[in-house]
Structure formats: C-alpha cells, structure tokens
Amino acid sequence: MKRTFFVLFSLVLLFAACGHSGNNNGDNQTSGDSLNHEPIAKQLEGDSTIYGLACEGSNDSIIVILTSVNSDPDTIDVLEARINRRVFGRPEIGDQVAILMSAGKKSVADIVINIDRLKGEWCYQVMPRLRRRVGAAADSAVQLPPDFPDSLRRKWFTPREYGFELRRDNTMRPIGVQPNEAERQPGPVEYPVLKRYRQWHVYNGHLLFSETQRDTLGHQQIISTDTVDIVFMRRDTLQLRFADHEQGYYRRSN
C-alpha cells in the first residue's frame, strides 16, 4: 500500500514538472529526484532508448520530454523522424514516449513511439481452412465441392478474433485462445496457430514479443522472442512487421 502511494505521488510530481516545463528557476528539481526512485519504463540491458513523458511545448517538430535522468525537460527534434514516417502516435502532454536518437545527430530523434497510444487491445479477424487429410502433401490444395451446402459453410467457416493486449507492466495477454483448445477433437476445419505472447518491451526502436512458461518454482521463463517493427500506427489502426509477414490490427473497444 505504501509503495502504491509513493508511485502515485511521484507521478503527480512528474506531471507538475511537465506542466511547468518552461520554468527554469529550479522549482522542479524535486520532480526529478522523485523520478530517480521510480523509473518511467522498465529498460532492458543494451537498450539505448530514451523514455519519458511528453511535456508542454511539444509540437510536430519537437518533443519536450521529462525523463528519469534529468530534473529539467529536454527538447528533442522530431521533424526528420516525422518526415520519414517514424513517429508512431502523436504525443500529447503526459503521454509516455520512447525515443531512439539518430546516430551522430545530437538531440535529433530517429524513431518516436507513443507507448500510451500503443497499449491496449489489438485484434484482427482470421478464417479457418479445411483440414488436410492425413498423409496429404503440405502444398496440396483442399477445396470444397461446388455443391457444398451453404448451411454447413456458414457453420464451419466462422471468423475468429485474434490479437493481444499490451499492458502497462510489460505483460501481454493473447486474445483468441480457446480454453479447451488442447482437448478439442479434430474437426473438418482448423484455425491458424496463435502465438501466446506474455511479455513485451521496446528495444532500440523495435518491439520484443516473448512467449513464456512457468518453471518448477512458478516463475515465468522466456522460451522464445520475436523482434517486431511498427510500420504505422493510428489511434485505432496498427500495422506490425514480423520476420516472415506483416499483420494489420484494429483497436478493440472495451
């Protein structure tokens, strides 16, 4: 309970500092001290991303950001990143942002990610396909006969919603997993396999999605990690590039 109160109190001080970013008389020193005790984002080893909160004065060409490193906000040029379409989610005052700086250019951003805009439930629709016969070649075509009844077509070919939820504590929840999927009897159709990501992080301008499993002590251990790039992001639309494909998502309303 005490830790929760401290975190909330630190955030109040942080927002106060953002609201007074133009004040250089040193009054916001206390805010910087509080941030040193409570990091804005969990940062992985080897990650050079800058994390902070967007402050008053941010616009289409600059971001004024308050980090856990400095007590005063920093001003970062994002015009080049915006021209290159590498600003994902326009930051508003108080939004948590991740910024990867441009190599060799002081105070110039290469990639900007609005983490608060990225969080939430992202989904897409999938359709099943006919299950191949045992022993059939992997590239063999499976088609329905022309006179296949419409009633069975509607029954079998039902779209399913797949996706994930990105949470504030860097955990993920897969969307579309069936509770009894492992015990289900084989049917005439099959849905694509859904990866059950459980953790996510920003890492040097990329996203890391990890699958985990519990060890004998009940702790979550990472078993595989996919590196994912954001292609574009709007308020309700997200396009991600995986190693072997791109996938579009829509934001699911609560």
Accessible surface in RSA format (square Angstrom, percent):
REM  Atomic radii and reference values for relative SASA: ProtOr
REM  Chains: A
REM  Algorithm: Lee & Richards
REM  Probe-radius: 1.40
REM  Slices: 20
REM RES _ NUM      All-atoms   Total-Side   Main-Chain    Non-polar    All polar
REM                ABS   REL    ABS   REL    ABS   REL    ABS   REL    ABS   REL
RES MET A   1   197.42 102.2 153.66 101.7  43.76 104.2 129.41 110.0  68.01  90.1
RES LYS A   2   184.79  90.1 175.72 107.8   9.07  21.6 122.36 110.1  62.43  66.5
RES ARG A   3   167.17  70.2 158.24  80.7   8.93  21.3  69.92  95.6  97.25  58.9
RES THR A   4    77.17  54.9  73.44  74.5   3.73   8.9  47.07  63.2  30.10  45.5
RES PHE A   5   139.66  69.9 137.21  85.0   2.45   6.4 139.23  84.4   0.43   1.2
RES PHE A   6    80.77  40.4  80.02  49.6   0.76   2.0  80.77  49.0   0.00   0.0
RES VAL A   7    37.93  25.0  37.93  34.3   0.00   0.0  37.93  33.0   0.00   0.0
RES LEU A   8   104.21  58.0 103.33  73.9   0.87   2.2 103.52  72.7   0.69   1.9
RES PHE A   9   101.03  50.5  97.04  60.1   3.99  10.4 100.58  61.0   0.45   1.3
RES SER A  10     1.54   1.3   1.46   1.9   0.09   0.2   1.40   3.0   0.14   0.2
RES LEU A  11    73.17  40.7  73.17  52.3   0.00   0.0  73.17  51.4   0.00   0.0
RES VAL A  12    95.98  63.2  91.60  82.9   4.38  10.6  94.41  82.0   1.57   4.3
RES LEU A  13    36.43  20.3  36.43  26.1   0.00   0.0  36.43  25.6   0.00   0.0
RES LEU A  14     0.39   0.2   0.39   0.3   0.00   0.0   0.39   0.3   0.00   0.0
RES PHE A  15    98.84  49.4  91.71  56.8   7.13  18.5  91.97  55.8   6.87  19.7
RES ALA A  16    48.30  44.4  37.37  57.7  10.94  24.9  46.82  65.9   1.49   3.9
RES ALA A  17     1.91   1.8   0.00   0.0   1.91   4.3   1.83   2.6   0.08   0.2
RES CYS A  18     0.42   0.3   0.42   0.5   0.00   0.0   0.42   1.1   0.00   0.0
RES GLY A  19    37.25  45.9   0.00   N/A  37.25  45.9  22.78  62.5  14.46  32.4
RES HIS A  20   114.18  62.4 108.39  75.3   5.78  14.8  80.86  83.3  33.31  38.8
RES SER A  21    18.44  15.6   6.82   9.1  11.62  26.8   1.07   2.3  17.37  24.3
RES GLY A  22    70.81  87.3   0.00   N/A  70.81  87.3  43.23 118.6  27.58  61.8
RES ASN A  23    52.07  35.9  41.30  39.9  10.78  26.0  19.86  47.8  32.22  31.1
RES ASN A  24   135.40  93.4 100.64  97.3  34.76  83.7  35.89  86.4  99.51  96.2
RES ASN A  25    98.90  68.2  60.80  58.8  38.10  91.7  43.68 105.1  55.22  53.4
RES GLY A  26    42.95  53.0   0.00   N/A  42.95  53.0  29.92  82.1  13.03  29.2
RES ASP A  27   102.67  71.9  73.93  73.6  28.74  68.0  32.66  76.9  70.01  69.8
RES ASN A  28    12.93   8.9   8.14   7.9   4.80  11.6  11.44  27.5   1.49   1.4
RES GLN A  29    92.26  51.6  91.96  67.2   0.30   0.7  41.15  87.6  51.11  38.8
RES THR A  30    85.04  60.5  83.41  84.6   1.63   3.9  51.06  68.6  33.98  51.4
RES SER A  31     6.72   5.7   6.68   8.9   0.04   0.1   0.00   0.0   6.72   9.4
RES GLY A  32     3.44   4.2   0.00   N/A   3.44   4.2   2.71   7.4   0.73   1.6
RES ASP A  33    67.55  47.3  66.41  66.1   1.15   2.7  23.65  55.7  43.90  43.8
RES SER A  34    10.39   8.8   7.03   9.4   3.36   7.7  10.07  21.4   0.32   0.5
RES LEU A  35     3.59   2.0   3.18   2.3   0.41   1.0   3.18   2.2   0.41   1.1
RES ASN A  36    94.60  65.2  62.82  60.7  31.78  76.5  26.02  62.6  68.58  66.3
RES HIS A  37   131.08  71.6 104.81  72.8  26.28  67.2  61.29  63.2  69.79  81.2
RES GLU A  38    32.98  18.9  31.15  23.6   1.83   4.4   8.39  16.2  24.59  20.1
RES PRO A  39    87.11  63.5  74.25  67.7  12.85  46.7  74.68  61.7  12.43  77.2
RES ILE A  40    33.74  19.2   8.42   6.3  25.33  61.0  14.78  10.6  18.96  51.5
RES ALA A  41    24.29  22.3   8.73  13.5  15.56  35.4  16.88  23.8   7.41  19.6
RES LYS A  42   140.15  68.4 120.94  74.2  19.21  45.7  74.88  67.4  65.28  69.5
RES GLN A  43    88.45  49.5  59.34  43.4  29.12  69.3  20.86  44.4  67.60  51.3
RES LEU A  44    51.51  28.7  46.35  33.2   5.17  13.0  47.96  33.7   3.56   9.6
RES GLU A  45   172.95  99.3 143.57 108.6  29.38  70.0  66.94 129.5 106.01  86.6
RES GLY A  46    56.33  69.5   0.00   N/A  56.33  69.5  35.09  96.3  21.24  47.6
RES ASP A  47    13.12   9.2   0.00   0.0  13.12  31.0   0.34   0.8  12.78  12.7
RES SER A  48    75.17  63.5  54.55  72.8  20.63  47.5  51.62 109.9  23.56  33.0
RES THR A  49     5.85   4.2   1.70   1.7   4.15   9.9   1.70   2.3   4.15   6.3
RES ILE A  50    57.31  32.6  53.57  39.9   3.74   9.0  57.31  41.3   0.00   0.0
RES TYR A  51    19.08   8.9  11.49   6.5   7.59  19.7  10.55   7.9   8.53  10.5
RES GLY A  52     0.00   0.0   0.00   N/A   0.00   0.0   0.00   0.0   0.00   0.0
RES LEU A  53    10.40   5.8  10.40   7.4   0.00   0.0  10.40   7.3   0.00   0.0
RES ALA A  54     0.02   0.0   0.02   0.0   0.00   0.0   0.02   0.0   0.00   0.0
RES CYS A  55     0.00   0.0   0.00   0.0   0.00   0.0   0.00   0.0   0.00   0.0
RES GLU A  56    92.15  52.9  89.41  67.6   2.74   6.5  26.21  50.7  65.94  53.8
RES GLY A  57    43.89  54.1   0.00   N/A  43.89  54.1  33.84  92.9  10.05  22.5
RES SER A  58    31.91  27.0   6.19   8.3  25.73  59.3   6.29  13.4  25.63  35.9
RES ASN A  59    73.22  50.5  63.15  61.0  10.07  24.3  33.63  80.9  39.60  38.3
RES ASP A  60    66.97  46.9  65.79  65.5   1.18   2.8  22.92  53.9  44.05  43.9
RES SER A  61    41.23  34.8  40.79  54.4   0.44   1.0  21.31  45.4  19.93  27.9
RES ILE A  62    52.93  30.1  52.93  39.4   0.00   0.0  52.93  38.1   0.00   0.0
RES ILE A  63     0.98   0.6   0.98   0.7   0.00   0.0   0.98   0.7   0.00   0.0
RES VAL A  64    15.81  10.4  15.81  14.3   0.00   0.0  15.81  13.7   0.00   0.0
RES ILE A  65     0.46   0.3   0.22   0.2   0.23   0.6   0.22   0.2   0.23   0.6
RES LEU A  66     0.00   0.0   0.00   0.0   0.00   0.0   0.00   0.0   0.00   0.0
RES THR A  67     6.70   4.8   6.12   6.2   0.58   1.4   5.08   6.8   1.63   2.5
RES SER A  68    32.59  27.5  28.10  37.5   4.48  10.3   4.19   8.9  28.39  39.8
RES VAL A  69   124.07  81.6  97.25  88.0  26.82  64.6 101.82  88.5  22.25  60.3
RES ASN A  70    60.33  41.6  56.15  54.3   4.18  10.1  14.00  33.7  46.33  44.8
RES SER A  71    23.87  20.2  17.36  23.2   6.51  15.0   4.42   9.4  19.44  27.2
RES ASP A  72    68.30  47.8  66.95  66.6   1.35   3.2  21.18  49.8  47.12  47.0
RES PRO A  73    25.73  18.8   6.29   5.7  19.44  70.7   6.29   5.2  19.44 120.8
RES ASP A  74    51.37  36.0  47.78  47.6   3.59   8.5  17.91  42.2  33.46  33.4
RES THR A  75    75.46  53.7  59.12  59.9  16.33  38.9  36.55  49.1  38.90  58.8
RES ILE A  76     7.78   4.4   7.78   5.8   0.00   0.0   7.78   5.6   0.00   0.0
RES ASP A  77    58.45  40.9  56.53  56.3   1.92   4.5  14.52  34.2  43.93  43.8
RES VAL A  78     0.07   0.0   0.01   0.0   0.06   0.1   0.07   0.1   0.00   0.0
RES LEU A  79    87.18  48.6  87.18  62.4   0.00   0.0  87.18  61.2   0.00   0.0
RES GLU A  80    68.21  39.2  65.53  49.6   2.68   6.4  28.90  55.9  39.31  32.1
RES ALA A  81     0.98   0.9   0.00   0.0   0.98   2.2   0.98   1.4   0.00   0.0
RES ARG A  82    67.81  28.5  58.90  30.0   8.90  21.2  36.59  50.0  31.22  18.9
RES ILE A  83   124.52  70.9 100.32  74.7  24.19  58.3 107.72  77.6  16.80  45.6
RES ASN A  84    80.83  55.7  59.02  57.0  21.81  52.5  15.34  36.9  65.49  63.3
RES ARG A  85   203.63  85.5 189.67  96.7  13.96  33.2  68.97  94.3 134.67  81.6
RES ARG A  86    83.60  35.1  83.60  42.6   0.00   0.0  15.59  21.3  68.01  41.2
RES VAL A  87    23.37  15.4   3.00   2.7  20.37  49.1   3.00   2.6  20.37  55.2
RES PHE A  88    15.22   7.6  14.95   9.3   0.27   0.7  15.22   9.2   0.00   0.0
RES GLY A  89     5.95   7.3   0.00   N/A   5.95   7.3   3.12   8.5   2.84   6.4
RES ARG A  90   136.74  57.4 131.10  66.8   5.64  13.4  41.45  56.6  95.29  57.7
RES PRO A  91    14.59  10.6   3.88   3.5  10.71  38.9   3.88   3.2  10.71  66.6
RES GLU A  92    94.81  54.4  89.17  67.5   5.64  13.4  33.03  63.9  61.78  50.4
RES ILE A  93   107.29  61.1  81.71  60.9  25.58  61.7  81.71  58.8  25.58  69.4
RES GLY A  94     9.89  12.2   0.00   N/A   9.89  12.2   3.27   9.0   6.62  14.8
RES ASP A  95    26.06  18.3  26.04  25.9   0.01   0.0   0.13   0.3  25.93  25.9
RES GLN A  96    13.07   7.3  13.07   9.6   0.00   0.0   3.69   7.9   9.38   7.1
RES VAL A  97     0.00   0.0   0.00   0.0   0.00   0.0   0.00   0.0   0.00   0.0
RES ALA A  98     1.81   1.7   0.56   0.9   1.25   2.9   0.63   0.9   1.18   3.1
RES ILE A  99     0.00   0.0   0.00   0.0   0.00   0.0   0.00   0.0   0.00   0.0
RES LEU A 100    31.62  17.6  30.55  21.9   1.07   2.7  30.55  21.5   1.07   2.9
RES MET A 101    53.61  27.8  40.24  26.6  13.37  31.8  40.24  34.2  13.37  17.7
RES SER A 102    20.12  17.0  13.72  18.3   6.40  14.7   2.02   4.3  18.10  25.4
RES ALA A 103   102.22  94.0  70.24 108.4  31.97  72.7  80.90 113.9  21.32  56.5
RES GLY A 104    90.19 111.2   0.00   N/A  90.19 111.2  45.42 124.6  44.77 100.3
RES LYS A 105    97.53  47.6  87.51  53.7  10.01  23.8  63.89  57.5  33.64  35.8
RES LYS A 106   195.10  95.2 165.71 101.7  29.39  70.0 117.41 105.7  77.69  82.8
RES SER A 107    50.92  43.0  43.61  58.2   7.32  16.9  22.11  47.1  28.82  40.4
RES VAL A 108    23.99  15.8  23.99  21.7   0.00   0.0  23.99  20.8   0.00   0.0
RES ALA A 109     1.23   1.1   0.00   0.0   1.23   2.8   0.00   0.0   1.23   3.3
RES ASP A 110    43.41  30.4  41.35  41.2   2.06   4.9   5.71  13.4  37.69  37.6
RES ILE A 111    16.45   9.4  16.31  12.1   0.14   0.3  16.31  11.7   0.14   0.4
RES VAL A 112     0.00   0.0   0.00   0.0   0.00   0.0   0.00   0.0   0.00   0.0
RES ILE A 113     1.99   1.1   1.99   1.5   0.00   0.0   1.99   1.4   0.00   0.0
RES ASN A 114     0.18   0.1   0.18   0.2   0.00   0.0   0.00   0.0   0.18   0.2
RES ILE A 115     7.03   4.0   7.03   5.2   0.00   0.0   7.03   5.1   0.00   0.0
RES ASP A 116    46.70  32.7  30.24  30.1  16.46  38.9  18.20  42.8  28.50  28.4
RES ARG A 117    33.45  14.0  28.41  14.5   5.04  12.0  11.17  15.3  22.28  13.5
RES LEU A 118     0.08   0.0   0.08   0.1   0.00   0.0   0.08   0.1   0.00   0.0
RES LYS A 119    25.59  12.5  21.08  12.9   4.51  10.7  19.46  17.5   6.13   6.5
RES GLY A 120    21.48  26.5   0.00   N/A  21.48  26.5  21.12  58.0   0.36   0.8
RES GLU A 121    26.03  14.9  23.52  17.8   2.51   6.0   3.63   7.0  22.41  18.3
RES TRP A 122     0.00   0.0   0.00   0.0   0.00   0.0   0.00   0.0   0.00   0.0
RES CYS A 123     0.00   0.0   0.00   0.0   0.00   0.0   0.00   0.0   0.00   0.0
RES TYR A 124    43.35  20.2  42.31  24.1   1.03   2.7  18.77  14.1  24.58  30.3
RES GLN A 125   104.58  58.5  79.34  58.0  25.24  60.1  47.15 100.4  57.43  43.6
RES VAL A 126    17.02  11.2  11.64  10.5   5.38  13.0  17.02  14.8   0.00   0.0
RES MET A 127   101.64  52.6  84.94  56.2  16.70  39.8  78.08  66.4  23.55  31.2
RES PRO A 128     7.83   5.7   0.00   0.0   7.83  28.5   0.03   0.0   7.81  48.5
RES ARG A 129   138.29  58.1 135.29  69.0   3.00   7.1  56.20  76.8  82.09  49.7
RES LEU A 130    27.79  15.5  21.16  15.1   6.64  16.7  21.16  14.9   6.64  17.9
RES ARG A 131    89.94  37.8  76.14  38.8  13.81  32.9  34.04  46.5  55.90  33.9
RES ARG A 132    76.68  32.2  63.12  32.2  13.55  32.3  20.33  27.8  56.34  34.1
RES ARG A 133   193.95  81.4 180.91  92.2  13.05  31.1  77.66 106.1 116.29  70.5
RES VAL A 134   160.05 105.3 127.99 115.9  32.06  77.3 134.51 116.9  25.54  69.3
RES GLY A 135    81.02  99.9   0.00   N/A  81.02  99.9  40.85 112.1  40.18  90.0
RES ALA A 136    38.08  35.0   7.53  11.6  30.55  69.5  17.68  24.9  20.40  54.0
RES ALA A 137    60.04  55.2  44.00  67.9  16.04  36.5  54.81  77.2   5.23  13.9
RES ALA A 138    87.95  80.9  68.94 106.4  19.02  43.3  73.72 103.8  14.24  37.7
RES ASP A 139   133.36  93.4 100.48 100.0  32.88  77.8  49.66 116.9  83.70  83.5
RES SER A 140    37.77  31.9  27.86  37.2   9.92  22.8  35.43  75.4   2.34   3.3
RES ALA A 141    89.59  82.4  49.49  76.4  40.11  91.2  58.33  82.1  31.27  82.8
RES VAL A 142    58.93  38.8  30.92  28.0  28.01  67.5  33.88  29.4  25.05  68.0
RES GLN A 143   151.28  84.6 121.89  89.1  29.39  70.0  38.08  81.1 113.20  85.9
RES LEU A 144    41.21  23.0  18.92  13.5  22.29  56.0  19.21  13.5  22.00  59.2
RES PRO A 145    68.75  50.1  60.93  55.5   7.82  28.4  67.62  55.8   1.13   7.1
RES PRO A 146   141.91 103.4 104.13  94.9  37.78 137.3 116.38  96.1  25.54 158.7
RES ASP A 147   123.26  86.3  95.85  95.4  27.41  64.8  51.05 120.1  72.21  72.0
RES PHE A 148    27.27  13.6  18.88  11.7   8.39  21.8  20.09  12.2   7.18  20.5
RES PRO A 149    67.86  49.5  57.79  52.7  10.08  36.6  67.86  56.0   0.00   0.0
RES ASP A 150    90.87  63.7  84.75  84.4   6.12  14.5  19.11  45.0  71.76  71.6
RES SER A 151    67.72  57.2  58.50  78.1   9.21  21.2  41.14  87.6  26.58  37.2
RES LEU A 152    64.91  36.1  64.91  46.4   0.00   0.0  64.91  45.6   0.00   0.0
RES ARG A 153    96.37  40.5  95.77  48.8   0.60   1.4  40.71  55.6  55.66  33.7
RES ARG A 154   168.90  70.9 151.68  77.3  17.23  41.0  78.09 106.7  90.81  55.0
RES LYS A 155   151.58  73.9 126.94  77.9  24.64  58.7  83.47  75.1  68.11  72.5
RES TRP A 156    64.79  26.0  58.02  28.1   6.76  15.9  51.95  27.7  12.83  20.8
RES PHE A 157    42.48  21.3  31.86  19.7  10.61  27.6  31.86  19.3  10.61  30.4
RES THR A 158    66.66  47.4  65.33  66.2   1.34   3.2  56.68  76.1   9.99  15.1
RES PRO A 159    72.40  52.8  57.74  52.6  14.66  53.3  57.74  47.7  14.66  91.1
RES ARG A 160    38.61  16.2  34.19  17.4   4.42  10.5  16.75  22.9  21.86  13.2
RES GLU A 161    47.32  27.2  40.10  30.3   7.22  17.2  17.57  34.0  29.75  24.3
RES TYR A 162     3.77   1.8   3.77   2.1   0.00   0.0   1.99   1.5   1.78   2.2
RES GLY A 163     3.77   4.6   0.00   N/A   3.77   4.6   1.50   4.1   2.26   5.1
RES PHE A 164     8.86   4.4   8.86   5.5   0.00   0.0   8.86   5.4   0.00   0.0
RES GLU A 165    35.71  20.5  35.71  27.0   0.00   0.0   0.02   0.0  35.69  29.1
RES LEU A 166     3.30   1.8   0.83   0.6   2.47   6.2   0.83   0.6   2.47   6.7
RES ARG A 167    96.31  40.4  92.05  46.9   4.26  10.1  26.53  36.3  69.77  42.3
RES ARG A 168   177.18  74.4 158.08  80.6  19.10  45.5  70.04  95.7 107.15  64.9
RES ASP A 169    99.26  69.5  74.45  74.1  24.81  58.7  48.64 114.5  50.62  50.5
RES ASN A 170    24.76  17.1  23.77  23.0   0.99   2.4   3.63   8.7  21.13  20.4
RES THR A 171    45.94  32.7  45.94  46.6   0.00   0.0  44.54  59.8   1.40   2.1
RES MET A 172     4.12   2.1   0.00   0.0   4.12   9.8   0.00   0.0   4.12   5.5
RES ARG A 173    71.27  29.9  71.27  36.3   0.00   0.0  32.35  44.2  38.91  23.6
RES PRO A 174    12.68   9.2   4.09   3.7   8.59  31.2   4.65   3.8   8.03  49.9
RES ILE A 175     8.96   5.1   7.52   5.6   1.44   3.5   8.96   6.5   0.00   0.0
RES GLY A 176    17.78  21.9   0.00   N/A  17.78  21.9   8.39  23.0   9.39  21.0
RES VAL A 177    43.00  28.3  23.14  20.9  19.86  47.9  23.73  20.6  19.27  52.3
RES GLN A 178    54.12  30.3  51.93  38.0   2.19   5.2   1.69   3.6  52.43  39.8
RES PRO A 179   136.20  99.3  95.14  86.7  41.06 149.3 106.82  88.2  29.38 182.6
RES ASN A 180    83.28  57.4  82.13  79.4   1.15   2.8  26.75  64.4  56.53  54.6
RES GLU A 181    53.33  30.6  42.66  32.3  10.66  25.4  16.40  31.7  36.93  30.1
RES ALA A 182    98.75  90.8  56.13  86.6  42.62  96.9  68.10  95.9  30.65  81.2
RES GLU A 183   125.81  72.2 103.66  78.4  22.16  52.8  69.10 133.6  56.72  46.3
RES ARG A 184   110.88  46.6  87.65  44.7  23.23  55.3  49.07  67.1  61.81  37.5
RES GLN A 185   149.67  83.7 134.95  98.6  14.72  35.1  59.29 126.2  90.38  68.6
RES PRO A 186   105.60  77.0  78.43  71.5  27.17  98.8  82.36  68.0  23.24 144.4
RES GLY A 187    29.44  36.3   0.00   N/A  29.44  36.3  23.53  64.6   5.91  13.2
RES PRO A 188    60.25  43.9  45.76  41.7  14.49  52.7  57.58  47.5   2.66  16.6
RES VAL A 189    21.82  14.4  14.86  13.5   6.96  16.8  14.86  12.9   6.96  18.9
RES GLU A 190    45.89  26.3  41.23  31.2   4.66  11.1  15.63  30.2  30.26  24.7
RES TYR A 191    43.11  20.1  24.67  14.0  18.44  48.0  14.79  11.1  28.32  34.9
RES PRO A 192    68.42  49.9  53.88  49.1  14.55  52.9  66.32  54.8   2.10  13.1
RES VAL A 193   144.80  95.3 115.79 104.8  29.01  69.9 119.70 104.0  25.09  68.1
RES LEU A 194    31.39  17.5  19.58  14.0  11.81  29.7  20.53  14.4  10.86  29.2
RES LYS A 195    93.38  45.6  85.81  52.6   7.57  18.0  61.92  55.7  31.46  33.5
RES ARG A 196   103.87  43.6 102.26  52.1   1.61   3.8  29.90  40.9  73.97  44.8
RES TYR A 197    19.21   9.0  18.99  10.8   0.23   0.6  15.51  11.7   3.71   4.6
RES ARG A 198    95.53  40.1  92.52  47.2   3.01   7.2  19.81  27.1  75.72  45.9
RES GLN A 199    43.61  24.4  43.56  31.8   0.05   0.1   9.64  20.5  33.97  25.8
RES TRP A 200     4.18   1.7   4.00   1.9   0.19   0.4   4.18   2.2   0.00   0.0
RES HIS A 201    14.34   7.8  14.29   9.9   0.05   0.1   7.95   8.2   6.39   7.4
RES VAL A 202     6.60   4.3   2.04   1.8   4.56  11.0   2.04   1.8   4.56  12.4
RES TYR A 203    61.87  28.9  61.87  35.2   0.00   0.0  36.18  27.2  25.68  31.7
RES ASN A 204    40.73  28.1  36.55  35.3   4.17  10.0  15.13  36.4  25.59  24.7
RES GLY A 205     8.24  10.2   0.00   N/A   8.24  10.2   1.57   4.3   6.66  14.9
RES HIS A 206    68.91  37.7  68.48  47.6   0.42   1.1  42.68  44.0  26.22  30.5
RES LEU A 207     0.61   0.3   0.61   0.4   0.00   0.0   0.61   0.4   0.00   0.0
RES LEU A 208    29.02  16.2  28.79  20.6   0.23   0.6  28.79  20.2   0.23   0.6
RES PHE A 209     0.08   0.0   0.07   0.0   0.01   0.0   0.07   0.0   0.01   0.0
RES SER A 210     5.06   4.3   5.06   6.8   0.00   0.0   0.00   0.0   5.06   7.1
RES GLU A 211    35.17  20.2  35.17  26.6   0.00   0.0   2.61   5.1  32.55  26.6
RES THR A 212    18.51  13.2   0.42   0.4  18.09  43.1   0.05   0.1  18.46  27.9
RES GLN A 213   106.82  59.7 100.84  73.7   5.98  14.2  26.29  56.0  80.53  61.1
RES ARG A 214   159.30  66.9 133.46  68.0  25.84  61.5  48.02  65.6 111.28  67.4
RES ASP A 215    50.84  35.6  31.41  31.3  19.43  45.9  32.62  76.8  18.22  18.2
RES THR A 216   144.12 102.5 105.15 106.6  38.97  92.9  91.90 123.4  52.22  78.9
RES LEU A 217   139.81  77.9 111.44  79.7  28.37  71.3 117.96  82.8  21.85  58.8
RES GLY A 218    33.21  41.0   0.00   N/A  33.21  41.0  23.67  65.0   9.54  21.4
RES HIS A 219   105.39  57.6 101.88  70.8   3.51   9.0  67.06  69.1  38.33  44.6
RES GLN A 220    78.53  43.9  55.98  40.9  22.55  53.7  32.52  69.2  46.01  34.9
RES GLN A 221    88.01  49.2  87.07  63.6   0.94   2.2  26.04  55.4  61.97  47.0
RES ILE A 222    94.93  54.0  65.93  49.1  29.00  69.9  65.93  47.5  29.00  78.7
RES ILE A 223    95.86  54.6  59.67  44.5  36.19  87.2  66.89  48.2  28.97  78.6
RES SER A 224    45.83  38.7  36.13  48.2   9.70  22.3  42.59  90.7   3.23   4.5
RES THR A 225    63.91  45.5  32.60  33.1  31.31  74.6  26.00  34.9  37.91  57.3
RES ASP A 226    35.03  24.5  31.79  31.6   3.23   7.6  10.68  25.1  24.35  24.3
RES THR A 227    74.62  53.1  59.79  60.6  14.82  35.3  34.94  46.9  39.68  60.0
RES VAL A 228     0.07   0.0   0.00   0.0   0.07   0.2   0.07   0.1   0.00   0.0
RES ASP A 229    44.59  31.2  44.39  44.2   0.21   0.5  10.74  25.3  33.86  33.8
RES ILE A 230    13.83   7.9   1.62   1.2  12.21  29.4   1.62   1.2  12.21  33.1
RES VAL A 231    44.76  29.5  28.34  25.7  16.42  39.6  31.97  27.8  12.79  34.7
RES PHE A 232    72.63  36.3  72.26  44.8   0.37   1.0  72.63  44.0   0.00   0.0
RES MET A 233     5.65   2.9   0.00   0.0   5.65  13.4   0.00   0.0   5.65   7.5
RES ARG A 234   150.19  63.1 146.06  74.5   4.13   9.8  58.53  80.0  91.66  55.6
RES ARG A 235   138.61  58.2 133.96  68.3   4.65  11.1  56.31  77.0  82.30  49.9
RES ASP A 236    83.04  58.2  78.88  78.5   4.16   9.8  28.09  66.1  54.95  54.8
RES THR A 237    56.67  40.3  56.67  57.4   0.00   0.0  29.25  39.3  27.42  41.4
RES LEU A 238     0.39   0.2   0.39   0.3   0.00   0.0   0.39   0.3   0.00   0.0
RES GLN A 239    37.10  20.7  37.10  27.1   0.00   0.0   3.34   7.1  33.76  25.6
RES LEU A 240     0.32   0.2   0.32   0.2   0.00   0.0   0.32   0.2   0.00   0.0
RES ARG A 241   106.48  44.7 104.32  53.2   2.16   5.1  37.91  51.8  68.57  41.6
RES PHE A 242    22.46  11.2  16.50  10.2   5.96  15.5  17.62  10.7   4.84  13.8
RES ALA A 243   112.46 103.4  64.47  99.5  47.99 109.2  76.85 108.2  35.61  94.3
RES ASP A 244   125.13  87.7  88.65  88.2  36.49  86.3  46.83 110.2  78.30  78.1
RES HIS A 245    89.89  49.1  75.38  52.4  14.51  37.1  72.05  74.3  17.84  20.8
RES GLU A 246    80.10  46.0  56.10  42.4  24.00  57.1  23.99  46.4  56.11  45.8
RES GLN A 247    39.99  22.4  38.95  28.5   1.04   2.5   2.71   5.8  37.28  28.3
RES GLY A 248    27.91  34.4   0.00   N/A  27.91  34.4  18.10  49.7   9.82  22.0
RES TYR A 249    15.25   7.1   7.46   4.2   7.79  20.3   3.55   2.7  11.70  14.4
RES TYR A 250    80.06  37.4  79.95  45.5   0.11   0.3  77.59  58.3   2.47   3.0
RES ARG A 251    59.82  25.1  45.94  23.4  13.88  33.1  30.26  41.4  29.56  17.9
RES ARG A 252    74.91  31.5  68.16  34.7   6.74  16.1  26.89  36.8  48.01  29.1
RES SER A 253   103.49  87.5  75.93 101.3  27.57  63.5  45.17  96.2  58.32  81.7
RES ASN A 254   177.62 122.5 103.41  99.9  74.21 178.7  68.39 164.6 109.23 105.6
END  Absolute sums over single chains surface
CHAIN  1 A    15394.6      12375.0       3019.6       8479.8       6914.9
END  Absolute sums over all chains
TOTAL         15394.6      12375.0       3019.6       8479.8       6914.9
